[in-house]
Amino acid sequence: MTTNIFVNTDKFIAGMTMKNVAKLEHNNMALHVCENTAHVVDNRQQLADFLQCELNNFVCAYQTHSAHFHQVTLADKGRGAKQLETAIVDTDALYTYEPDIVLCTFTADCVPVIFHNKINGLIGVVHSGWQGTVKEITLKLFEHLTQVEQCNPSDFHVQIGAALSQEKFEVDEDVYMKFKDLGYADDFMYYNDQTHKYHIDNQLTVKKQCELAGIPAEQITLDRTCTYVSEEGFSYREDRKCGRHLGFIVRKAD
């Protein structure tokens, strides 16, 4: 099992699957980009075995680079786990209070955000590509959790997973302006005079959104692995037909 484990305690386990050329479809975990659905289901089953749970405990969304989030209940158990058609539609962030549910997010250069709340047991995942970042999906989700779910932001611990590095994330002025308009991303961008391109650090912009939501900086950790450069990375920018990483978290039943 090729997996980076970010959290592994008696209560929570969180991580991110990585590319592995020895596995079916190089350990691709996404049903929306695969050669064979059975290969992806087999890869996911291996992750379920590693987590010592059923694949039907997984909950997946059909991601659309939106700012939409969904509270997962027991009725959602198994959605998108084996079939794309049953995934939660038009959603890029999931959260739940339920134990033994594996929340999933799929990325290949985009920023995966995986978090848990040690006090009330809430867990969640966010898919934040540059479009999700400029729509402030992470900030909006944490504001919802604070205001509606009555969470204390200082109780959250956040892991930002492997993504496209600033060096490899080069954009034109239109995307640069969307980040500039946020008002807090200037420190995470630079201009390359040779290529006339802007370079943006999407991970640090997302980290800043977590901090703006009230999460202490020391409770936010980053995996700075670049999905474009690393042999273990799936990169959409490098290959439009690439597979996807699966970022996950589950809270174990008491």
MOQUI-V942832 format. One record per run of one state. SS is the DSSP state (a for helix, b for strand, c for the rest). FROM is the first residue (numbers start at 1). TO is the last residue. If there is no record, write none. Layout:
ss->{SS;SS}
from->{FROM;FROM}
to->{TO;TO}
This chain:
ss->{c;b;c;b;c;a;c;a;c;a;b;c;b;c;b;c;a;c;a;c;b;c;b;c;b;c;b;c;b;c;a;c;a;c;a;b;c;b;c;b;c;a;c;a;b;c;b;c;a;c;a;b;c;b;c;b;c}
from->{1;3;9;12;18;24;28;37;52;55;58;60;61;62;69;72;74;77;84;87;88;89;93;97;102;108;111;118;123;129;130;135;137;148;153;156;161;163;164;170;172;173;181;186;189;193;197;201;202;213;217;220;223;226;227;245;252}
to->{2;8;11;17;23;27;36;51;54;57;59;60;61;68;71;73;76;83;86;87;88;92;96;101;107;110;117;122;128;129;134;136;147;152;155;160;162;163;169;171;172;180;185;188;192;196;200;201;212;216;219;222;225;226;244;251;254}
